[in-house]
């Protein structure tokens, strides 16, 4: 008896290509109910059934039992041998669109690669498919990694409830299946970041303590991400000294030649954290900006360049260079291809509103900040909401001082 995950889909595809109904294909040799269960994957095909159906369809039995070696497999082979700086996404995307979905593992790999090589990642439906494919394949590591990836993307889009559910599922699977340190920490990292953003600081703190137990076993890049995440929790608690110390430790773990993307992301996160501290750590922000700016300008993606410009705008605002902040803010807001995450877009709109208040359009600026704060509260982005209300209060205080 053959257990072939692609068999039912391949069988149905061949039947429909020939314009046959289930009754016509079943003929006198089997019931239509049995054929329907074969096509849906509810039943496994016997060798006798495979031989009979192949004869009815006019194909070799291998056509039914072997995964199609079509464009998806070819695209993955090409991607594996493509230089790292080349764009392989168009070929993989085309192959995914044309794929007959006969090999779930190959399709999962293709979707994973697509999400990895694009700044914005896969569209929500494809990310959900990544999770469903992992569940169908049944490999615990894939189930965890798909959920972690989708949770990260959802967090970036502001969907905190769904992100937290997926992150918690990923952690449960990793613990239940006794998976590696890498997978346990990956699940913990995204769960902590969602908890901290949504205001569940006590839960985030408990999970940070659990995360720290795994640090001695972690690779330097993942340890750096863990320290970065722990620093974010310290900042939410108002312990800016601990946040700064953890950020410094994280930055020291990763050199640009080891992982340039992570090196840039860590410094961008450190700059943002320094600017959000009370009072802002402007010297640190300037120093880290000076380190990362040349690399981003030389090798950065459009998203990384947008993020850098937004950080420069925030620094200019904190330094009182409102004209420079306005120029950079307008450049970003007029960019039709702006790729910033939900949180970064909201912070940019908040900066625009603060500038409007200082420029004399207080009514518009105040109304927008209030609206953004309310939306962030309703979507459970409570850390972001707190920052927005603080931005409104500090800007109004500046106006009163003038």
Residue pairs with C-beta under 8 A, 6 or more apart in sequence:
1 44
1 45
1 46
1 47
2 44
2 45
2 46
2 47
2 50
2 65
3 44
4 44
4 45
4 64
4 65
5 41
5 104
5 136
5 137
6 67
6 68
6 101
6 102
6 103
6 104
7 38
7 41
7 45
7 50
7 64
7 65
8 38
8 39
8 40
8 41
9 39
9 41
9 100
9 101
9 102
10 63
10 64
10 68
10 100
10 102
11 38
11 39
11 53
11 64
12 39
13 100
14 57
14 59
14 63
14 64
15 22
15 25
15 39
15 57
18 57
18 58
20 57
22 32
22 35
22 36
22 39
23 32
25 35
25 53
25 56
25 57
26 32
26 34
26 35
27 56
29 52
29 56
30 49
30 52
34 43
34 49
35 53
37 43
38 45
38 49
38 53
45 53
45 64
50 61
50 64
50 65
51 61
53 64
54 60
54 61
54 63
54 64
57 63
57 64
67 73
67 102
67 103
67 106
68 100
68 102
68 103
70 95
70 98
70 99
70 100
71 94
71 95
71 98
71 99
72 95
72 96
72 98
72 99
72 103
72 106
72 107
72 110
73 103
73 106
74 95
75 91
75 92
75 94
75 95
75 110
76 92
76 95
76 106
76 109
76 110
76 113
78 88
78 91
79 88
79 91
79 92
79 113
82 88
87 117
88 113
88 117
89 113
89 114
89 117
89 118
92 110
92 113
92 114
93 114
95 110
96 107
96 110
96 111
96 114
99 107
99 110
101 107
104 133
104 136
104 137
105 137
107 133
108 130
108 133
108 134
108 137
108 142
108 146
111 122
111 126
111 129
111 130
111 133
112 130
112 145
112 146
112 149
114 122
114 126
115 121
115 122
115 126
115 127
115 130
115 149
115 153
119 301
119 302
119 303
119 339
120 303
120 339
121 127
121 149
121 153
122 130
122 153
124 153
127 149
127 150
127 153
128 150
130 146
130 149
130 150
131 143
131 146
131 147
131 150
131 166
133 142
133 146
134 142
134 143
134 145
134 146
134 147
135 143
140 173
140 174
140 177
140 179
141 179
141 180
141 183
143 170
143 173
144 170
144 173
144 174
144 179
144 183
144 186
144 187
145 183
145 186
147 166
147 167
147 169
147 170
147 173
147 187
148 166
148 167
148 170
148 186
148 187
148 189
148 190
150 166
151 162
151 163
151 164
151 166
151 167
151 170
151 190
151 191
151 194
152 163
152 190
154 160
154 162
154 163
154 166
155 163
155 190
155 193
155 194
155 197
156 341
156 342
156 343
157 341
157 342
158 342
158 343
158 346
158 379
158 381
159 379
160 194
160 197
160 198
160 379
160 380
160 381
161 380
163 190
163 194
164 191
164 194
164 195
164 198
167 187
167 190
167 191
167 194
168 191
170 186
170 187
170 190
170 191
171 184
171 187
171 188
171 191
173 179
173 187
174 183
174 184
174 186
174 187
175 184
181 214
181 217
181 218
182 218
182 219
182 222
184 214
185 211
185 214
185 218
185 222
185 226
186 222
188 207
188 210
188 211
188 214
189 211
189 222
189 225
189 226
189 229
191 207
192 204
192 207
192 208
192 211
192 229
192 230
192 233
193 229
193 232
195 201
195 203
195 204
195 207
196 204
196 229
196 232
196 233
196 236
196 383
197 343
197 381
197 382
197 383
197 384
198 380
198 381
198 382
198 383
199 380
199 382
199 383
201 233
201 236
201 237
204 233
204 236
205 233
205 237
208 229
208 230
208 233
211 226
211 229
211 230
212 226
212 230
214 226
215 223
215 226
215 227
218 226
220 253
220 254
220 258
221 253
221 254
221 258
221 259
221 262
223 250
223 253
224 250
224 251
224 253
224 254
224 262
224 266
225 250
225 262
225 266
227 246
227 247
227 249
227 250
227 253
228 246
228 247
228 250
228 266
228 269
228 270
230 246
231 242
231 243
231 244
231 245
231 246
231 247
231 250
231 273
232 243
232 269
232 273
234 240
234 242
234 243
234 246
235 243
235 273
235 276
235 277
236 383
238 278
240 277
240 278
240 281
243 273
243 277
244 273
244 274
244 277
244 281
244 284
247 266
247 269
247 270
247 273
250 266
250 270
251 266
251 267
251 270
251 288
254 262
254 263
254 266
255 263
256 263
256 295
260 295
260 299
263 295
264 292
264 295
264 296
264 300
264 304
267 288
267 291
267 292
268 292
268 304
268 307
268 308
268 311
270 284
270 288
271 285
271 288
271 289
271 292
271 311
271 315
272 311
272 314
274 280
274 281
274 282
274 284
274 285
274 288
275 281
275 282
275 285
275 311
275 314
275 315
275 318
276 387
280 318
282 315
282 318
282 319
285 311
285 315
285 318
286 315
289 308
289 311
289 312
289 315
292 308
293 308
296 304
296 305
296 308
297 305
297 308
300 308
302 337
302 339
303 339
303 340
306 332
306 335
306 338
306 339
306 340
307 340
307 344
309 328
309 331
309 332
310 328
310 332
310 340
310 344
310 347
310 348
310 351
312 328
313 324
313 325
313 328
313 329
313 332
313 348
313 351
314 325
314 347
314 351
316 322
316 324
316 325
316 328
317 325
317 351
317 354
317 355
322 355
322 358
322 359
325 351
325 355
326 355
326 359
329 348
329 351
329 352
329 355
332 338
332 340
332 348
333 348
333 349
333 352
338 345
340 348
343 381
343 384
346 372
346 375
346 376
346 381
346 384
346 388
347 384
347 387
349 368
349 372
350 368
350 369
350 372
350 387
350 388
350 391
352 368
353 364
353 365
353 366
353 368
353 369
353 372
353 391
354 365
354 369
354 391
354 395
355 365
356 362
356 364
356 365
356 368
357 365
357 366
357 395
357 396
357 399
358 395
358 398
358 399
362 399
365 395
366 392
366 396
369 388
369 389
369 391
369 392
369 395
370 392
372 388
373 385
373 388
373 389
373 392
376 382
376 384
376 385
376 388
377 385
